Amino acid sequence: MSSTLYSLSVDTADAAKLARFWADTLGRQVAPGASAEFAAINPAEGVPRLSFHQVPEPKSVKNRLHLDLVTTEFEAESKRLTALGATPLNDVDKGTVRWTTFADPEGNEFDLVAG
């Protein structure tokens, strides 16, 4: 017997707002019925569902889990993410690998990797 990954869940102050940011970022749709309390982005092939759950407390420490996005158009995608509301936090260039750590509109970190 084993388990199957169903969803990645993100705590948030406003589930619908953060789901919209991630849907726009990933080029997907927010599932019908989104509210400030709960919203989801349904799975796509090879990509799990993303669920957003309203919690009363604000984010207070670094994420223990974060998303890594990859793009072949690093500069253009960095600008697009910033226009959607992401904040660049740190750039890393190690010669053969490059990424920028961003924060989403609620401060959750994620990386954009040049691919």
C-alpha positions in Angstrom: 0.0 0.0 0.0 1.2 3.6 -0.6 -0.1 7.1 -0.7 -0.5 9.4 -3.7 0.3 13.1 -3.6 -3.1 14.8 -3.9 -2.4 18.5 -3.2 0.1 21.0 -2.0 -1.6 23.2 0.6 -0.7 26.8 1.3 -1.8 28.8 4.4 -3.0 32.3 3.5 -4.9 35.3 4.7 -7.0 35.4 1.5 -7.3 32.1 -0.3 -8.9 33.5 -3.5 -6.4 36.3 -3.9 -3.4 34.1 -3.5 -4.9 31.4 -5.7 -5.4 34.0 -8.4 -1.7 35.0 -8.2 -0.6 31.4 -8.5 -3.1 30.6 -11.3 -1.8 33.6 -13.3 1.8 32.6 -12.5 1.3 29.0 -13.7 -1.1 29.8 -16.6 -3.9 27.8 -15.0 -7.4 28.5 -13.7 -8.7 28.9 -10.2 -11.3 26.2 -9.6 -15.0 27.4 -9.3 -16.2 28.3 -5.8 -13.1 30.2 -4.6 -13.6 32.3 -1.5 -11.4 34.1 1.0 -11.5 30.9 3.1 -10.6 28.3 0.5 -9.5 28.2 -3.1 -7.8 25.7 -5.4 -6.0 25.3 -8.7 -6.9 21.9 -10.0 -4.1 19.6 -11.1 -2.6 19.6 -14.6 -0.7 16.7 -16.1 2.3 16.0 -13.9 1.4 18.9 -11.6 -0.5 18.4 -8.3 -3.5 20.5 -7.2 -2.7 23.6 -5.2 -5.0 24.3 -2.3 -5.2 27.6 -0.4 -6.6 27.7 3.1 -7.3 30.8 5.2 -5.6 30.8 8.6 -5.8 33.5 11.3 -2.1 33.9 11.9 0.3 35.6 9.6 3.4 34.0 8.1 6.2 34.3 10.6 9.2 32.2 9.4 10.8 30.9 6.2 8.8 28.3 4.4 9.8 24.7 5.1 8.5 23.8 1.6 8.6 26.0 -1.5 7.9 25.7 -5.2 10.6 25.8 -7.9 9.6 27.1 -11.3 11.8 26.7 -14.4 11.8 28.8 -17.5 13.9 29.2 -20.6 13.1 33.0 -20.7 14.5 33.9 -17.3 14.6 37.7 -17.6 11.2 38.0 -19.2 9.6 35.6 -16.7 11.2 37.5 -13.8 9.7 40.7 -15.0 6.3 39.0 -15.5 6.3 37.6 -12.0 7.2 40.9 -10.5 4.3 42.5 -12.5 1.9 39.9 -11.0 3.0 40.9 -7.5 6.0 38.8 -6.7 9.0 40.4 -4.9 12.5 39.3 -5.8 14.5 38.4 -2.6 17.8 36.9 -3.7 19.7 36.2 -7.0 22.0 33.2 -7.2 24.3 32.6 -10.1 26.7 29.6 -9.8 27.9 29.5 -13.4 26.0 26.4 -14.5 22.8 27.1 -12.5 21.0 30.4 -11.9 17.9 31.2 -9.9 16.0 34.0 -8.1 14.2 33.5 -4.9 10.9 35.5 -4.9 8.2 36.0 -2.4 4.5 35.8 -3.5 2.1 38.5 -2.4 1.8 37.0 1.1 5.6 36.4 1.6 5.8 32.7 0.7 9.2 32.1 -1.0 9.5 30.3 -4.3 12.4 30.0 -6.8 12.5 30.8 -10.5 15.3 28.7 -12.1 16.9 29.4 -15.5 16.4 26.3 -17.6 
